[in-house]
Amino acid sequence: MYDHLGLQVKNLDASVRFYEAVLAPLGHVLDSRYEGGAGLGPQGAPSLWLYDNAKAQGGTHVAFQARDRKAVDAFHAAGLANGGRDNGAPGLRVDYAPTYYAAFLIDPDGNNVEAVCMD
């Protein structure tokens, strides 16, 4: 169901230290670190993203796995028809990965929700 989650944090360094420590016994590592964010999870496949609150754009981020690109398109259309706001039309995000096809919506509570297909 979930592909990845994103959390806003007040202190990125403190949160990275915390999540590195608590996730290590579960086999997860700090896999990506950049200005304003960090990704943790299995090596090569981070699925928990931490965003510095000062650089974040809004609430929590949740990405749902989609079975195909048509499902991503339908997710976006259904969200717009039911109170969501566009935060990124369906399309390839090659800056994420060569086959990363996704759409983004802001839900009625301000959360950034995404559907993503890697095929």
LOFIMI-749020 format. One line per 10 residues: number of its first residue (from 1); their letters; for each residue z, x, y of N, C-alpha, C. Coordinates in steps of 0.05 Angstrom, whole numbers, always signed. Layout:
<atoms>
NUM) a) Z/X/Y/Z/X/Y/Z/X/Y ~ ...
</atoms>
This chain:
<atoms>
1) mydhlglqvk) +0/+16/-24/+0/+0/+0/+0/+17/+25 ~ +19/+36/+28/+21/+52/+51/+5/+78/+47 ~ -8/+87/+68/-21/+113/+68/-3/+133/+82 ~ +8/+126/+106/+27/+143/+120/+42/+127/+140 ~ +64/+138/+149/+82/+126/+170/+86/+146/+192 ~ +89/+136/+216/+95/+153/+239/+119/+143/+254 ~ +137/+161/+260/+162/+153/+274/+164/+168/+301 ~ +172/+154/+322/+178/+168/+347/+206/+179/+344 ~ +210/+203/+354/+236/+217/+353/+243/+227/+381 ~ +269/+228/+385/+279/+237/+411/+278/+267/+414
11) nldasvrfye) +283/+281/+392/+283/+310/+393/+267/+320/+369 ~ +242/+328/+373/+224/+335/+351/+236/+358/+334 ~ +246/+379/+347/+256/+401/+331/+280/+393/+313 ~ +298/+377/+324/+321/+368/+308/+311/+350/+285 ~ +292/+333/+291/+282/+315/+270/+267/+330/+248 ~ +252/+350/+256/+238/+366/+236/+258/+380/+218 ~ +279/+392/+230/+300/+405/+214/+312/+385/+194 ~ +319/+361/+204/+331/+341/+187/+313/+333/+164 ~ +288/+325/+171/+270/+316/+149/+262/+338/+130 ~ +259/+363/+140/+254/+385/+122/+277/+387/+101
21) avlaplghvl) +301/+385/+111/+325/+388/+93/+327/+366/+73 ~ +325/+341/+83/+329/+318/+65/+306/+314/+46 ~ +282/+322/+54/+258/+317/+37/+253/+340/+17 ~ +264/+364/+22/+260/+387/+4/+268/+381/-24 ~ +292/+368/-29/+299/+362/-57/+280/+342/-70 ~ +264/+328/-54/+244/+309/-65/+217/+322/-69 ~ +215/+348/-62/+190/+362/-66/+171/+361/-42 ~ +181/+353/-19/+164/+351/+4/+169/+373/+24 ~ +149/+380/+40/+150/+403/+58/+139/+396/+85 ~ +145/+413/+105/+132/+411/+131/+104/+421/+127
31) dsryeggagl) +84/+404/+130/+57/+411/+124/+40/+416/+149 ~ +48/+404/+171/+32/+406/+195/+51/+405/+219 ~ +46/+423/+238/+62/+423/+263/+43/+429/+286 ~ +45/+413/+307/+29/+416/+330/+45/+407/+354 ~ +35/+412/+378/+50/+404/+402/+53/+374/+403 ~ +78/+365/+402/+83/+337/+403/+85/+323/+376 ~ +82/+337/+354/+84/+323/+328/+86/+342/+305 ~ +92/+329/+282/+95/+344/+257/+90/+325/+233 ~ +79/+336/+212/+73/+320/+188/+87/+332/+164 ~ +101/+315/+149/+116/+323/+125/+107/+307/+101
41) gpqgapslwl) +109/+319/+77/+102/+305/+53/+95/+325/+32 ~ +79/+316/+12/+69/+335/-8/+51/+356/+6 ~ +52/+381/-4/+35/+402/+7/+6/+393/+8 ~ -6/+394/+32/-34/+386/+35/-38/+357/+39 ~ -17/+341/+39/-20/+311/+42/+3/+299/+57 ~ +8/+307/+82/+31/+296/+96/+28/+266/+99 ~ +50/+252/+96/+50/+223/+98/+72/+212/+116 ~ +89/+229/+125/+109/+221/+145/+103/+238/+170 ~ +96/+225/+192/+90/+238/+217/+112/+233/+237 ~ +121/+254/+250/+141/+251/+271/+128/+257/+298
51) ydnakaqggt) +132/+240/+318/+120/+243/+344/+141/+246/+365 ~ +139/+267/+381/+157/+271/+403/+156/+246/+421 ~ +178/+233/+426/+178/+208/+441/+165/+211/+469 ~ +167/+234/+481/+155/+238/+507/+125/+237/+506 ~ +113/+243/+482/+84/+243/+478/+74/+219/+463 ~ +92/+202/+454/+84/+179/+437/+72/+157/+454 ~ +55/+141/+442/+42/+119/+456/+54/+92/+452 ~ +74/+89/+435/+85/+63/+431/+100/+63/+404 ~ +110/+40/+396/+126/+37/+372/+120/+53/+348 ~ +129/+44/+325/+125/+57/+300/+96/+56/+292
61) hvafqardrk) +87/+75/+277/+59/+75/+266/+60/+72/+236 ~ +45/+52/+226/+42/+48/+197/+13/+47/+190 ~ +5/+62/+170/-23/+62/+161/-24/+50/+133 ~ -41/+30/+129/-44/+18/+103/-69/+28/+90 ~ -68/+32/+63/-92/+41/+48/-111/+17/+45 ~ -136/+22/+50/-157/+2/+46/-175/+10/+23 ~ -184/-10/+7/-200/-3/-17/-228/+7/-10 ~ -238/-2/+14/-265/+7/+22/-267/+2/+53 ~ -290/+10/+63/-294/+8/+92/-296/-21/+102 ~ -307/-38/+85/-308/-66/+92/-281/-78/+96
71) avdafhaagl) -262/-69/+80/-234/-79/+83/-222/-69/+110 ~ -229/-45/+118/-220/-35/+144/-231/-52/+166 ~ -257/-58/+164/-270/-76/+184/-256/-103/+185 ~ -251/-115/+162/-238/-141/+160/-210/-140/+171 ~ -195/-119/+166/-168/-116/+176/-169/-117/+207 ~ -187/-102/+219/-189/-101/+248/-196/-128/+259 ~ -216/-142/+248/-224/-168/+257/-202/-189/+255 ~ -188/-188/+232/-165/-207/+228/-143/-202/+248 ~ -137/-177/+253/-116/-170/+273/-123/-180/+301 ~ -148/-176/+309/-156/-185/+336/-155/-216/+338
81) anggrdngap) -161/-229/+316/-161/-259/+315/-133/-270/+314 ~ -113/-254/+308/-86/-264/+304/-66/-250/+322 ~ -73/-243/+346/-54/-234/+366/-52/-204/+369 ~ -67/-188/+353/-66/-159/+356/-84/-150/+379 ~ -79/-126/+389/-96/-114/+409/-110/-89/+398 ~ -135/-86/+405/-150/-63/+395/-137/-37/+404 ~ -135/-18/+385/-125/+9/+391/-143/+30/+379 ~ -167/+21/+371/-187/+39/+359/-204/+23/+339 ~ -229/+18/+347/-247/+3/+330/-253/+17/+304 ~ -261/+2/+283/-268/+15/+258/-289/+36/+261
91) glrvdyapty) -284/+59/+248/-303/+81/+249/-292/+106/+236 ~ -310/+125/+233/-301/+151/+223/-284/+166/+243 ~ -264/+180/+233/-248/+198/+250/-250/+226/+238 ~ -273/+238/+243/-279/+264/+230/-260/+286/+240 ~ -246/+282/+263/-226/+301/+272/-202/+300/+254 ~ -198/+278/+239/-176/+277/+219/-185/+288/+193 ~ -208/+279/+183/-220/+288/+158/-249/+278/+157 ~ -267/+291/+143/-295/+283/+143/-300/+254/+134 ~ -283/+243/+116/-288/+216/+106/-267/+196/+115 ~ -252/+203/+136/-229/+186/+146/-241/+163/+162
101) yaaflidpdg) -242/+139/+150/-252/+115/+163/-229/+97/+168 ~ -224/+90/+193/-200/+76/+201/-204/+57/+224 ~ -186/+39/+227/-184/+21/+251/-155/+19/+258 ~ -150/+15/+284/-123/+15/+295/-119/-11/+311 ~ -95/-22/+309/-87/-46/+325/-59/-42/+335 ~ -53/-55/+358/-26/-57/+367/-17/-85/+359 ~ +5/-87/+343/+14/-113/+334/+29/-127/+357 ~ +37/-152/+353/+50/-167/+375/+76/-154/+385 ~ +88/-136/+369/+113/-122/+378/+108/-94/+389 ~ +83/-86/+391/+77/-60/+403/+75/-37/+383
111) nnveavcmd) +75/-43/+357/+72/-23/+337/+43/-17/+332 ~ +37/+8/+326/+9/+17/+321/+5/+15/+291 ~ -13/-4/+283/-19/-8/+254/-48/+1/+249 ~ -52/+12/+226/-78/+24/+219/-85/+16/+191 ~ -111/+13/+186/-122/+11/+159/-140/+35/+156 ~ -138/+49/+133/-153/+74/+128/-165/+75/+100 ~ -189/+84/+99/-203/+88/+74/-214/+117/+74 ~ -210/+132/+53/-219/+159/+52/-245/+163/+37 ~ -256/+141/+26/-281/+143/+10/-305/+143/+28
</atoms>
